Amino acid sequence: MGGTGQRKPQEEQVRLHAIVHGIVQGVNFRYYTRLRAEALGLSGWVANRSDGTVEVVAEGPRSAAEALLAFLQQGPPAARVDYVETYWERPTGEFRGFRIRYEVD
């Protein structure tokens, strides 16, 4: 039970807002993104957009969000990612779990 009584500082919470460009629809991008986000303990959503991109909003610890961003920059095997627009925002805490959104903007 020993220990110094010091608590490890809590990691910064962030919101990753990303728009992924390339061949990213019809290649299970949303499915794999959800799996990766859930494994990383992130909450938020992923959705196809009408312009052929995929949009991702994920909240959680910075290290987990950065790991998800690294995945988004590569994508699943059948995808071809050209580039990822990345925005770091303040988290709102509005999400519970990570889901695929099916409504298109």
N, C-alpha and C positions, 0 to 999 in steps of 0.2 A: 504494500500500500504506500510505500514511501513516495517521495516526490517533493518538489519544491513548492507546490501550491500555486505555481505560476500557470496561467492558462495560455494556451497557444492563441495568438491573435487570429480573429476570424478573417477569412479571406474576403476581399472586396467582392461585392455582388454587382453584376453588370447586366445590361441588356444588349445582346448582339442582334442587330437588324441587318440582314444580308439579302441581296438580290443576286442570284446566280445566273450568269449568261452562258450560252453554248447549247449543246445538245443535252438538254436536261429534263425534257418531258418525254414520257413514253419509255423511260429507261429505269423505272422504279426509284427515281431520285428521292421522292417524298418518303417512301417506305424505308429506305436505308437511312435517311436523315432522321426519321423518327426513332428507329432502332438505336442509332448512335447517340442521339440526344437523351433518350431514356437511360442508356447505359452510363452516360456521364452525369445523370441526376439533374438534367436541365428541364425547365418547364417552358411551354410556349406552343408554337405551331409552325407548320410548313404548308405552303399552298402553291399550286400552279397559277401563273398569271396569264391573262389573255394575250400578252405580247410574246409568249414562249419562254419566259424566264420562270424561275422558282424563287419564291420569297420565303424567308425564314426569320422568325422572331423567337429568340431563346433567352431565358433569364436563369442566372445562377452564378456560381463562383467563376471569377475571371479565368482561372486555369481550365475549367471545363468548357467555357465558351470559346476560349482560344483553341482547344482541342477540336471542338465542333467546326470552327472556322477552317482549321487545317483539313478536315474531312471534306468540307464544302468546296475547297479549292481543288480537290482531286476528284471527288464524286465517286459513285459506284462504278463497277467495271464497264458497263455499257455507255456511260455518259462521256461527254467531252466538255469540260469546263473551259470556257475562254477567259472569263474573268469574274470576279465577285466584287460587287459594290458592298462596302462594309461601313456600317455606322455603329458607333458605340454610344449607347444612351443610358439614361438612368433607369434602373428597374422599377417597375410599378408593383410587383407582387400580385398581379391580377390573375396569373395562370395557376392551374393545378394540373400537373401532368403535361405531357407533350402530345399533341394531336395533329392529324392531317386535316386540313380544312379543304373542303371540296367546292366551296363557292368560289367563283372566279371574279376578279375585279374587272 
